[in-house]
Amino acid sequence: LDALIVTSSQGRTEMVNRTACAMLGRAENELIGRPIETLFAEEKNPFSGPKWDALIQTGAFDNTETILVGKEGREIPVLVSSSVMHQTDVATSRVIVTIKDIGDFKQVQRQLQEKDAQLMAAEIANQTKSDFLANMSHEIRTPMNTIIGMGYLALQTDLPPKQQEHLKKIHGAAHM
């Protein structure tokens, strides 16, 4: 359930639902009359000064990600939408604010980012291992080909039977 807050056109809280009270960890009487901008972290406050004026002029904003500040400074990541209910007199207009707690979503998002980082690290490690094995294979193959080639040439000469037997084993192992 979303938190709902109704404010005056001056930004003073007039009504809140139970979800808003629970989310903020405050009783209804602690919220009524309080400026709405005081409920949000300063750096991402969608209701501060010029932003409030723009809201009153445009009539709405949708899905602004920000931080709600609960009791004892507890920060709650939220998605906020607002809509102005215009009256003939701006002073009697009201602002309806809906607040959705996205803390669980943010936690899952962080976990996915961590998993992505782990996956990327594993892919890099796997590529490094593959490069190492390819390089080592080449480093081993080159001298082995020389040994096999020299063994083949030595078989073409007159050698004692024992040495010929050893070279035939090398040559046979090379062609398995």
N, C-alpha and C positions, 0 to 999 in steps of 0.2 A: 504494500500500500504506500502511496506517495504522501509526503507531508504537504499540507496546504496551509498557506498563510495569507490572510487578507490584510492589506495595509491601506492607510489613507493616501491621498495624493501627495502628502508630505513625507510619506515613508514610515509612518508610525504603525506598528502592529496593532490591529483591531481584533482579529480572530485567528485562532490556530486550531488544527485538529489534533487528536490524540497522538497520531503518528509524529507530528512535528514536536510535540512535547517529549515523546519517547526518544526521538532521534537526538534532540538537543539535551536531554537529561534534565529538563526544567519543567516546573509546573506552569500551567496556563497563566496564572497571575504574574509570574516572573517574566513572561513574554509580552503580555498586553501593554501597549504604550511604548514599548522599546523600539528604537529606530531599526529598521530591517538591516541596514548596512552594518550594524554592530554584530550581526549573527554570522558574518562571513570573514574569512581571512583577508587582511588588507591588500596583499599583492594581487589577488584575483577576485576582488569584490565587484560583482556585477551591478551593485546598487550604489556605488560611491559617486558623489558629486555630479560630474558631467554625464555619467552613465545613467543616473536616475533621471536627469533632465531629458536625455535622449529617449528613455523609455516612455516617459509621460508624453513626449511629442509624437513618437512613432506608434505607440500603442502596444507593442509586444516585442519580445525576443524569445527565441527558441533554443533549447539545449545548449546552455552555456555550462561548460565544465568548470567547477570551482571547488573551494573548500569551505564547508560549514564548520563553525567552531562551537563545539558542544561545551557542556559543563566541564570546568577544570581545564579548559584549553584543548580538549580532545578534538583532533582534526578529522573530519569525515569527508571523503571525496564524494561529491554530489553532482548531479545534472539538474540545472535550474531552468525553468521556463516561466515567463511572466506574460500577463495580459492585462491591459488597462480597461476597466469598465467605465467608459466616458459618460459623464452626466452633462447636463446643459451647463452647469457651473463646474469648472475644473476642480475647484476646492472640494466638491462632493464626489469626485471620481474615486474609484477604488482600484487597487492593483491586486490581482490574484496571482499568487506565486506557488508553483508546484515544484517540489524538491524530491528527487529520486536518489536514494543512497546507492552509489555505485562502488562501494568498498569491496564487495565480493568480486565484482567484475575487474577492478583494478588489481586485486590479488591474483586472479587467474591470468590477467595480462602480464604481470611481473613474472609469474611462473613460466608462462610461455616464452617470454623473452629470455629467461634463464635457460630453458630447455633449448631454445634456438642457439644460444651462445655455446652450450655444451655440445650440441650437434655440430656446429661449425668447428669447434675445437677438435672433435672426433674426426671430422672429415679432413681437417688439416693434418692431423696425426696419421691418418690412414694414407693420405697422399705422400707424406714424408716417408713413411715406411715403404710404400710402393716405389718411390724414387730411389730410396736407398737400395732396395733389393734389385732393381733394374741396373743400377750402377755397379753393385757388387757382382751381379751376374756377368756383366760385361768385363769387369776386372778379372774375374776368374776364368771366363771363357777364352780370353785372348791368350794368356800363357798356356792354358790347357791345349788349345789348338796347335800351338807351337810344339808342345811336347808330343802330341799325337802325330803331327807331321814329321817331326824328327825321328820318332819311333818307326814310322812307316819307311822313311829313307834308310834307317839302320837295318831294317829287315831285308832290304835289297842288297846288302853286303854279305860277305862271308863272315859269319859269327859262329862262335862255339854253340852247340845245341842248347845249353842251359840259358845263355843270353837270348837266343832266338825264341825260346819258350817264354821268357819274361816279356819280351817285346810283343809277341803274339797276344799275350794276355792284355797288355795295354791297348793294342790295336782292336782286339775283340770287344773290350769294355767300352771303347769309344764309339762303337757302332751298334750298341744295344738299343 
